[in-house]
Amino acid sequence: MSADIIKGKELAHKLKEEMSKEVLFLKEQGLVPHLTVILIGDNPASKSYVNGKKKASGETGISSDVIEMGVSTSEKELLKKIQELNNDQSVHGILVQLPLPKHIDEQHVIEAISPAKDVDGFHPINIGRMITGKDTFLPCTPSGILTMLKSYDVTIEGKHAVIIGRSNIVGKPVGQLLLNENATVTYCHSKTTNLIDFTSKADILIVAVGRPNAIREEHIKEGAAVIDVGINRLEDGSLTGDVDFDAVFEKASYISPVPRGVGPMTITMLLQNTIKAAKGLSKSER
Ligand code: NAD
């Protein structure tokens, strides 16, 4: 047996084409979805993520701008800028690129963004809405993973989903989304003993650890669907995930690759949230 490859990049491309049509339609009605990204400092990885978001926005016709602020920007200055953007009717989505310099409290920043413009889906109000199964901005990576599973007709209801990793941006919310879809969910993390006891019973295995080859053939149940969220840069500069792809490919029924897997879907979900924010705001005319 060998797995079907869940091609995130192809799926993202298809979704972006559909979104372009929707954006065109909105523009004809006089609504131009707009995303503002705030970048603090000059972290090269953050810069590259921000460039990717700007490029993808442009490809779908969403307008965007990047506000670059120096590394010594105070928390007060940043919160003031966010307040201005909250009050700016032409801005539909606000994203502050994380991580932030140590002197700025990330949580204060997340909570300062209006929940109606929180396209990252990190505001506690939106997290609460997600947990209670209400319509909201879903966090981008978890929502991308769910979209990948659904697009490939992976059955979720009644299945055992095992999540490895419990970060607030990936592990915890993706487990919640799968629970909302009626999976039985188990969380594993750095303090889990006998990881293999859990992973080997997983029908759906989501791996978000950040270590190459953390998951190997022996961890997998025959026929499982495996989603690799990890992004690890090797010494030769290439990117790899957390899963030993070649070995697991032979045993799983579905597997997502790295690169061209979850990564492109994350940005695509950000665009989807921006369009949603624009439509929501237009309705309430705020
Ligand atoms: P993190 O880096 O904050 O934490 C890692 C998690 O792995 C923790 O919850 C920890 O408990 C768990 N862990 C560590 N060692 C473990 C072990 N031996 N056994 C079981 N669990 C273990 O997590 P994150 O921010 O969710 O990132 C995880 C990975 O996903 C990173 O490689 C990151 O770059 C990547 N990532 C990718 C995307 C994307 O769009 N593709 C988005 C976010 C994160």
Boltz pocket constraint, residues with backbone or C-beta under 6 A from the ligand:
constraints:
  - pocket:
      binder: B
      contacts: [[A, 141], [A, 164], [A, 165], [A, 166], [A, 167], [A, 169], [A, 170], [A, 171], [A, 188], [A, 189], [A, 190], [A, 191], [A, 192], [A, 195], [A, 207], [A, 208], [A, 209], [A, 210], [A, 211], [A, 228], [A, 229], [A, 230], [A, 231], [A, 232], [A, 262], [A, 263], [A, 264], [A, 266]]
      max_distance: 6.0
